[in-house]
Amino acid sequence: MNAFVPTGVEDHIGLAVVRSLGKNKVPATAVSNDKRSLPFYSRYCFKKRITEYDDAFLSELTEDDMIMPNGEDEMLFFAKNAPPCMTIRLPIQKSQHLRPLLISPG
């Protein structure tokens, strides 16, 4: 699984998401259309991707990818354009996605 975090230039929330995922050993790819996006400078940013949010970007994603938009523009884009296999599941099911991270060893 790869987590994609679409962000803006001064996106403190995106920075916090990338840090949290990285600290929990989940590889996070920060995605922005500006090379000055704050999450790009985090040591927890696994990959940086400068691109526009368009059909070409969506076509590269797989069912195993997790998209975590945190701004209104990003949320609206993915809500309108993401294929059915990429739609966000009901929030009540989020424990299923987090369970592997929450199970403590031993």
C-alpha positions as CSV (number, residue, x, y, z in Angstrom):
1,M,0.0,0.0,0.0
2,N,1.2,3.5,-0.8
3,A,-0.5,6.5,0.8
4,F,-0.8,9.6,-1.4
5,V,-1.3,12.9,0.4
6,P,-2.4,15.6,-2.0
7,T,-1.3,19.0,-0.6
8,G,-1.1,22.7,-1.1
9,V,1.9,25.0,-0.8
10,E,1.2,26.1,2.8
11,D,-0.6,23.0,3.9
12,H,0.2,22.4,7.6
13,I,-2.4,19.6,7.7
14,G,-0.8,17.7,4.9
15,L,2.6,18.1,6.7
16,A,1.0,16.6,9.8
17,V,-0.5,13.7,7.9
18,V,2.9,12.9,6.2
19,R,4.7,13.1,9.5
20,S,2.1,10.8,11.3
21,L,2.2,8.2,8.5
22,G,6.0,8.3,8.4
23,K,6.4,7.9,12.1
24,N,4.1,4.8,11.9
25,K,6.2,3.3,9.1
26,V,3.6,3.9,6.4
27,P,5.3,5.2,3.2
28,A,3.6,8.5,2.3
29,T,3.9,10.2,-1.1
30,A,3.3,14.0,-1.0
31,V,1.6,15.2,-4.1
32,S,1.4,18.8,-5.1
33,N,1.5,21.0,-8.2
34,D,4.0,23.3,-6.6
35,K,7.6,22.3,-5.7
36,R,7.5,24.5,-2.6
37,S,4.8,22.4,-0.8
38,L,5.6,22.1,2.9
39,P,5.3,18.3,3.2
40,F,8.1,17.9,0.6
41,Y,10.5,19.1,3.2
42,S,9.6,16.6,5.9
43,R,12.1,13.8,6.6
44,Y,9.1,11.5,6.8
45,C,8.1,12.2,3.2
46,F,8.8,8.9,1.3
47,K,8.4,10.3,-2.2
48,K,7.6,13.7,-3.7
49,R,5.5,14.1,-6.7
50,I,4.9,17.4,-8.6
51,T,1.9,17.0,-10.8
52,E,-1.5,18.4,-11.6
53,Y,-4.6,16.5,-10.4
54,D,-6.0,15.2,-13.6
55,D,-7.0,12.0,-15.4
56,A,-3.4,11.1,-16.1
57,F,-2.7,11.2,-12.3
58,L,-5.8,9.1,-11.5
59,S,-5.0,6.5,-14.2
60,E,-1.6,5.7,-12.4
61,L,-3.3,4.9,-9.1
62,T,-4.2,1.3,-8.2
63,E,-6.8,-0.2,-5.8
64,D,-4.0,-0.7,-3.3
65,D,-3.2,3.0,-3.1
66,M,-4.8,5.1,-0.4
67,I,-5.6,8.7,-1.2
68,M,-5.8,11.1,1.8
69,P,-6.9,14.5,0.5
70,N,-7.1,17.1,3.2
71,G,-8.0,20.4,1.4
72,E,-11.4,21.3,0.0
73,D,-10.1,21.5,-3.6
74,E,-8.4,18.1,-3.4
75,M,-11.5,16.5,-1.8
76,L,-13.8,17.9,-4.4
77,F,-11.6,16.7,-7.2
78,F,-11.3,13.2,-6.0
79,A,-15.0,13.0,-5.0
80,K,-16.0,14.0,-8.6
81,N,-13.3,12.2,-10.6
82,A,-12.1,9.1,-8.8
83,P,-13.2,5.8,-10.3
84,P,-15.6,3.7,-8.1
85,C,-12.8,1.4,-6.9
86,M,-11.1,4.4,-5.4
87,T,-14.0,6.0,-3.6
88,I,-13.6,6.5,0.1
89,R,-15.3,3.8,2.2
90,L,-17.7,4.6,4.9
91,P,-15.9,6.3,7.8
92,I,-17.3,3.6,10.1
93,Q,-15.0,1.1,8.4
94,K,-11.8,3.0,9.0
95,S,-10.9,0.6,11.8
96,Q,-10.5,-2.1,9.2
97,H,-7.8,0.1,7.4
98,L,-6.0,1.0,10.7
99,R,-6.2,-2.5,12.3
100,P,-2.8,-3.6,10.9
101,L,-1.2,-0.5,12.4
102,L,-2.9,-0.9,15.8
103,I,-2.1,-4.5,16.5
104,S,0.8,-4.6,18.9
105,P,3.5,-7.3,18.4
106,G,3.5,-10.1,21.0
